[in-house]
């Protein structure tokens, strides 16, 4: 019987790449996203696997609970939970639509937290190794002027994930946080950051997903993709927060 991975934001970018990596290793898939057509296209790519499609906007209230209930009703046992769905916005906090910023918080923070909470008891109940992968960002390591709420949401993801990793030490469940820097996905277009300095050396989504997948399977707690990103993240730990904010503001400007 195949193991099963649930992946949110599965229709493009990192989510799409994760689906392919799990499929290569023989995992059945549960795909969660808003675009049913694209998920069905992925489903058709893997006729030898059980691929379940759940059409859901995770920024909506109770969406995470509904996903969990649909999975349970289908009798599916999840072995790996990949909380990948999320988006960002570029601009001054006061000028960005507050409804969109609140939607970002619900997707990047609330949905991830609730899905983890609902599925964790089941993951712990597995008789074999179970895994959680939460996608954060190098944005998690410093404040981010011009993307203030996005940076703050990713700081939350990293903090929560590291805390859970320690809480679950000694159990069958590992928690890995993926912290990529700029990555070539639809994120840049949605966030309106394609022409900024931060995206001038963006990594491919294939490489980022591969490094994240390998770290997940190795049970690592945190993985920062790319040598430049590693240096930047570790340096940010030792800089005054005010200086780190100035640097983040600089790279958010157009190249």
C-alpha beads as a LAMMPS data file, in Angstrom:
LAMMPS data file: protein, C-alpha beads

255 atoms
254 bonds

1 atom types
1 bond types

-500.0 500.0 xlo xhi
-500.0 500.0 ylo yhi
-500.0 500.0 zlo zhi

Masses

1 110.0

Atoms # bond

1 1 1 0.000 0.000 0.000
2 1 1 1.416 3.345 -1.054
3 1 1 2.072 6.173 1.353
4 1 1 0.129 9.384 0.764
5 1 1 1.236 13.019 0.688
6 1 1 -1.183 15.934 0.978
7 1 1 0.072 19.061 -0.804
8 1 1 -1.552 22.494 -0.668
9 1 1 -1.047 25.022 -3.449
10 1 1 -0.367 22.072 -5.710
11 1 1 -1.104 23.485 -9.156
12 1 1 2.055 25.495 -9.835
13 1 1 5.514 26.413 -8.582
14 1 1 6.826 24.508 -5.596
15 1 1 3.551 22.668 -5.025
16 1 1 3.602 21.269 -8.552
17 1 1 7.239 20.235 -8.190
18 1 1 6.574 18.566 -4.835
19 1 1 3.752 16.570 -6.397
20 1 1 6.168 15.265 -9.013
21 1 1 8.834 14.357 -6.466
22 1 1 6.422 12.436 -4.257
23 1 1 4.933 10.710 -7.301
24 1 1 8.409 9.604 -8.420
25 1 1 8.803 7.909 -5.044
26 1 1 5.483 6.113 -5.445
27 1 1 3.373 8.225 -3.112
28 1 1 -0.334 8.609 -3.686
29 1 1 -1.356 12.265 -3.658
30 1 1 -4.016 14.500 -2.200
31 1 1 -3.900 17.825 -4.019
32 1 1 -5.519 20.912 -2.514
33 1 1 -5.913 24.155 -4.470
34 1 1 -8.512 26.433 -6.030
35 1 1 -7.899 25.431 -9.657
36 1 1 -9.693 22.132 -10.222
37 1 1 -8.768 21.936 -13.902
38 1 1 -5.026 22.124 -13.238
39 1 1 -5.257 19.590 -10.430
40 1 1 -7.070 17.196 -12.748
41 1 1 -4.282 17.667 -15.305
42 1 1 -1.784 16.602 -12.640
43 1 1 -4.070 13.714 -11.720
44 1 1 -3.991 12.500 -15.333
45 1 1 -0.182 12.547 -15.330
46 1 1 -0.089 9.733 -12.774
47 1 1 -2.597 7.052 -13.843
48 1 1 -0.857 4.415 -11.719
49 1 1 -1.281 6.395 -8.496
50 1 1 -4.309 7.337 -6.456
51 1 1 -4.540 11.108 -6.860
52 1 1 -7.341 12.811 -4.958
53 1 1 -8.333 16.359 -5.893
54 1 1 -9.859 18.718 -3.323
55 1 1 -10.940 22.074 -4.713
56 1 1 -10.696 24.547 -1.856
57 1 1 -9.780 28.166 -1.177
58 1 1 -7.790 27.788 2.027
59 1 1 -8.109 31.469 2.840
60 1 1 -11.817 30.908 3.538
61 1 1 -12.974 30.281 7.130
62 1 1 -13.252 26.574 8.032
63 1 1 -11.573 25.532 4.751
64 1 1 -8.811 23.622 6.557
65 1 1 -11.338 21.721 8.638
66 1 1 -13.325 20.890 5.524
67 1 1 -10.197 19.501 3.842
68 1 1 -9.490 17.319 6.868
69 1 1 -13.059 16.053 6.966
70 1 1 -13.019 15.229 3.237
71 1 1 -9.791 13.269 3.645
72 1 1 -11.197 11.334 6.614
73 1 1 -14.499 10.669 4.819
74 1 1 -12.537 9.216 1.885
75 1 1 -10.701 6.864 4.236
76 1 1 -7.302 8.268 3.266
77 1 1 -4.369 8.061 5.670
78 1 1 -1.926 10.937 5.277
79 1 1 1.768 10.160 5.826
80 1 1 3.187 13.551 4.805
81 1 1 1.579 16.979 5.059
82 1 1 3.026 19.716 2.841
83 1 1 1.791 23.187 3.769
84 1 1 2.908 25.038 0.656
85 1 1 0.027 27.375 -0.241
86 1 1 0.710 31.060 0.291
87 1 1 1.197 34.407 -1.417
88 1 1 2.794 37.804 -0.903
89 1 1 2.086 41.437 -1.716
90 1 1 4.495 44.277 -2.500
91 1 1 3.783 47.829 -1.375
92 1 1 3.492 50.081 1.621
93 1 1 1.379 48.564 4.381
94 1 1 -1.002 51.532 4.555
95 1 1 -1.555 51.548 0.792
96 1 1 -2.199 47.847 0.228
97 1 1 -5.774 46.567 0.368
98 1 1 -6.349 45.445 3.955
99 1 1 -8.756 42.738 2.800
100 1 1 -6.008 41.206 0.630
101 1 1 -3.527 41.455 3.493
102 1 1 -5.998 39.732 5.804
103 1 1 -6.502 37.037 3.168
104 1 1 -2.725 36.567 3.124
105 1 1 -2.671 36.074 6.887
106 1 1 -5.487 33.524 6.701
107 1 1 -3.724 31.550 3.966
108 1 1 -0.101 31.842 5.079
109 1 1 -0.766 31.450 8.807
110 1 1 -4.262 30.301 9.739
111 1 1 -4.718 27.557 7.142
112 1 1 -1.228 26.178 7.770
113 1 1 -1.790 26.170 11.522
114 1 1 -5.197 24.544 11.328
115 1 1 -4.197 21.849 8.839
116 1 1 -1.219 20.963 11.010
117 1 1 -3.425 20.837 14.110
118 1 1 -6.085 18.645 12.489
119 1 1 -3.707 16.169 10.852
120 1 1 -1.069 15.923 13.592
121 1 1 -2.879 13.364 15.806
122 1 1 -3.370 11.119 12.772
123 1 1 0.269 11.491 11.746
124 1 1 1.370 10.537 15.258
125 1 1 -0.954 7.552 15.071
126 1 1 0.904 6.115 12.085
127 1 1 3.032 3.080 12.831
128 1 1 5.822 4.407 10.611
129 1 1 7.623 7.681 9.979
130 1 1 5.376 10.668 9.267
131 1 1 6.426 14.103 8.086
132 1 1 5.315 17.726 7.940
133 1 1 6.853 20.241 5.533
134 1 1 6.001 23.893 6.108
135 1 1 7.106 26.347 3.434
136 1 1 8.416 29.574 4.966
137 1 1 11.006 31.836 3.333
138 1 1 14.283 33.598 3.989
139 1 1 11.893 36.475 4.719
140 1 1 11.328 34.731 8.057
141 1 1 14.699 35.923 9.371
142 1 1 14.163 39.703 9.303
143 1 1 11.493 42.405 9.080
144 1 1 10.503 43.316 5.526
145 1 1 9.496 46.865 4.697
146 1 1 7.314 47.040 1.556
147 1 1 6.264 43.430 2.191
148 1 1 5.635 43.842 5.904
149 1 1 2.767 41.394 6.384
150 1 1 4.286 38.728 4.126
151 1 1 7.593 38.760 6.012
152 1 1 5.711 38.617 9.313
153 1 1 3.664 35.612 8.196
154 1 1 6.795 33.693 7.265
155 1 1 8.449 34.547 10.595
156 1 1 5.402 32.958 12.222
157 1 1 5.692 29.827 10.067
158 1 1 9.358 29.376 10.973
159 1 1 8.785 29.971 14.687
160 1 1 5.804 27.627 14.870
161 1 1 7.551 24.908 12.902
162 1 1 10.737 24.971 14.965
163 1 1 8.673 24.817 18.157
164 1 1 6.664 21.862 16.882
165 1 1 9.822 20.088 15.749
166 1 1 11.064 20.217 19.332
167 1 1 7.699 19.240 20.814
168 1 1 7.644 16.199 18.537
169 1 1 11.253 15.160 19.148
170 1 1 11.314 11.474 19.966
171 1 1 8.045 10.745 18.168
172 1 1 7.516 9.331 14.688
173 1 1 6.735 12.807 13.281
174 1 1 9.357 15.213 11.971
175 1 1 8.726 18.857 11.056
176 1 1 10.832 20.501 8.362
177 1 1 10.721 24.179 7.430
178 1 1 11.739 25.125 3.904
179 1 1 13.138 28.655 3.675
180 1 1 13.788 29.517 0.036
181 1 1 14.936 32.872 -1.206
182 1 1 13.644 34.304 -4.476
183 1 1 12.259 31.451 -6.575
184 1 1 10.949 31.375 -10.137
185 1 1 7.257 30.693 -9.539
186 1 1 3.954 32.540 -9.969
187 1 1 4.627 34.109 -6.574
188 1 1 6.694 36.911 -8.106
189 1 1 3.953 37.979 -10.511
190 1 1 1.235 37.863 -7.849
191 1 1 3.371 39.793 -5.356
192 1 1 4.527 42.242 -8.062
193 1 1 8.210 41.693 -7.277
194 1 1 9.457 40.325 -10.613
195 1 1 11.572 43.396 -11.357
196 1 1 13.045 43.902 -7.903
197 1 1 16.645 43.347 -6.846
198 1 1 15.619 40.392 -4.681
199 1 1 14.510 38.439 -7.757
200 1 1 17.533 39.178 -9.920
201 1 1 19.110 35.819 -9.024
202 1 1 16.027 33.711 -8.408
203 1 1 16.478 29.933 -8.159
204 1 1 14.378 27.513 -10.192
205 1 1 11.360 25.991 -8.495
206 1 1 12.652 22.539 -9.454
207 1 1 15.899 22.989 -7.525
208 1 1 14.239 24.556 -4.492
209 1 1 11.656 21.775 -4.295
210 1 1 14.355 19.123 -4.680
211 1 1 16.412 20.539 -1.803
212 1 1 13.294 20.851 0.341
213 1 1 12.237 17.290 -0.449
214 1 1 15.646 15.884 0.388
215 1 1 15.706 17.756 3.690
216 1 1 12.204 16.531 4.507
217 1 1 13.152 12.922 3.893
218 1 1 16.310 13.359 5.991
219 1 1 14.268 14.749 8.878
220 1 1 16.060 18.104 8.951
221 1 1 14.370 20.876 10.883
222 1 1 15.264 23.859 8.682
223 1 1 16.599 24.055 5.138
224 1 1 17.655 27.313 3.476
225 1 1 18.098 26.881 -0.259
226 1 1 21.064 28.423 -2.052
227 1 1 24.449 29.424 -0.650
228 1 1 23.784 33.169 -0.993
229 1 1 20.469 32.777 0.816
230 1 1 22.148 30.816 3.609
231 1 1 24.689 33.573 4.116
232 1 1 21.985 36.227 4.098
233 1 1 19.779 34.368 6.580
234 1 1 22.580 33.677 9.030
235 1 1 23.936 37.214 8.732
236 1 1 20.493 38.621 9.510
237 1 1 20.605 36.889 12.890
238 1 1 23.535 39.036 13.984
239 1 1 22.565 42.368 12.438
240 1 1 20.638 45.011 14.372
241 1 1 16.987 44.610 13.406
242 1 1 16.867 48.185 12.131
243 1 1 19.743 47.512 9.727
244 1 1 18.228 44.226 8.566
245 1 1 15.006 46.135 7.787
246 1 1 16.920 48.722 5.739
247 1 1 18.600 45.982 3.699
248 1 1 15.276 44.236 3.099
249 1 1 13.772 47.542 1.950
250 1 1 16.679 48.102 -0.452
251 1 1 16.344 44.718 -2.172
252 1 1 12.588 45.216 -2.489
253 1 1 13.163 48.147 -4.825
254 1 1 13.249 47.784 -8.593
255 1 1 16.524 46.608 -10.098

Bonds

1 1 1 2
2 1 2 3
3 1 3 4
4 1 4 5
5 1 5 6
6 1 6 7
7 1 7 8
8 1 8 9
9 1 9 10
10 1 10 11
11 1 11 12
12 1 12 13
13 1 13 14
14 1 14 15
15 1 15 16
16 1 16 17
17 1 17 18
18 1 18 19
19 1 19 20
20 1 20 21
21 1 21 22
22 1 22 23
23 1 23 24
24 1 24 25
25 1 25 26
26 1 26 27
27 1 27 28
28 1 28 29
29 1 29 30
30 1 30 31
31 1 31 32
32 1 32 33
33 1 33 34
34 1 34 35
35 1 35 36
36 1 36 37
37 1 37 38
38 1 38 39
39 1 39 40
40 1 40 41
41 1 41 42
42 1 42 43
43 1 43 44
44 1 44 45
45 1 45 46
46 1 46 47
47 1 47 48
48 1 48 49
49 1 49 50
50 1 50 51
51 1 51 52
52 1 52 53
53 1 53 54
54 1 54 55
55 1 55 56
56 1 56 57
57 1 57 58
58 1 58 59
59 1 59 60
60 1 60 61
61 1 61 62
62 1 62 63
63 1 63 64
64 1 64 65
65 1 65 66
66 1 66 67
67 1 67 68
68 1 68 69
69 1 69 70
70 1 70 71
71 1 71 72
72 1 72 73
73 1 73 74
74 1 74 75
75 1 75 76
76 1 76 77
77 1 77 78
78 1 78 79
79 1 79 80
80 1 80 81
81 1 81 82
82 1 82 83
83 1 83 84
84 1 84 85
85 1 85 86
86 1 86 87
87 1 87 88
88 1 88 89
89 1 89 90
90 1 90 91
91 1 91 92
92 1 92 93
93 1 93 94
94 1 94 95
95 1 95 96
96 1 96 97
97 1 97 98
98 1 98 99
99 1 99 100
100 1 100 101
101 1 101 102
102 1 102 103
103 1 103 104
104 1 104 105
105 1 105 106
106 1 106 107
107 1 107 108
108 1 108 109
109 1 109 110
110 1 110 111
111 1 111 112
112 1 112 113
113 1 113 114
114 1 114 115
115 1 115 116
116 1 116 117
117 1 117 118
118 1 118 119
119 1 119 120
120 1 120 121
121 1 121 122
122 1 122 123
123 1 123 124
124 1 124 125
125 1 125 126
126 1 126 127
127 1 127 128
128 1 128 129
129 1 129 130
130 1 130 131
131 1 131 132
132 1 132 133
133 1 133 134
134 1 134 135
135 1 135 136
136 1 136 137
137 1 137 138
138 1 138 139
139 1 139 140
140 1 140 141
141 1 141 142
142 1 142 143
143 1 143 144
144 1 144 145
145 1 145 146
146 1 146 147
147 1 147 148
148 1 148 149
149 1 149 150
150 1 150 151
151 1 151 152
152 1 152 153
153 1 153 154
154 1 154 155
155 1 155 156
156 1 156 157
157 1 157 158
158 1 158 159
159 1 159 160
160 1 160 161
161 1 161 162
162 1 162 163
163 1 163 164
164 1 164 165
165 1 165 166
166 1 166 167
167 1 167 168
168 1 168 169
169 1 169 170
170 1 170 171
171 1 171 172
172 1 172 173
173 1 173 174
174 1 174 175
175 1 175 176
176 1 176 177
177 1 177 178
178 1 178 179
179 1 179 180
180 1 180 181
181 1 181 182
182 1 182 183
183 1 183 184
184 1 184 185
185 1 185 186
186 1 186 187
187 1 187 188
188 1 188 189
189 1 189 190
190 1 190 191
191 1 191 192
192 1 192 193
193 1 193 194
194 1 194 195
195 1 195 196
196 1 196 197
197 1 197 198
198 1 198 199
199 1 199 200
200 1 200 201
201 1 201 202
202 1 202 203
203 1 203 204
204 1 204 205
205 1 205 206
206 1 206 207
207 1 207 208
208 1 208 209
209 1 209 210
210 1 210 211
211 1 211 212
212 1 212 213
213 1 213 214
214 1 214 215
215 1 215 216
216 1 216 217
217 1 217 218
218 1 218 219
219 1 219 220
220 1 220 221
221 1 221 222
222 1 222 223
223 1 223 224
224 1 224 225
225 1 225 226
226 1 226 227
227 1 227 228
228 1 228 229
229 1 229 230
230 1 230 231
231 1 231 232
232 1 232 233
233 1 233 234
234 1 234 235
235 1 235 236
236 1 236 237
237 1 237 238
238 1 238 239
239 1 239 240
240 1 240 241
241 1 241 242
242 1 242 243
243 1 243 244
244 1 244 245
245 1 245 246
246 1 246 247
247 1 247 248
248 1 248 249
249 1 249 250
250 1 250 251
251 1 251 252
252 1 252 253
253 1 253 254
254 1 254 255
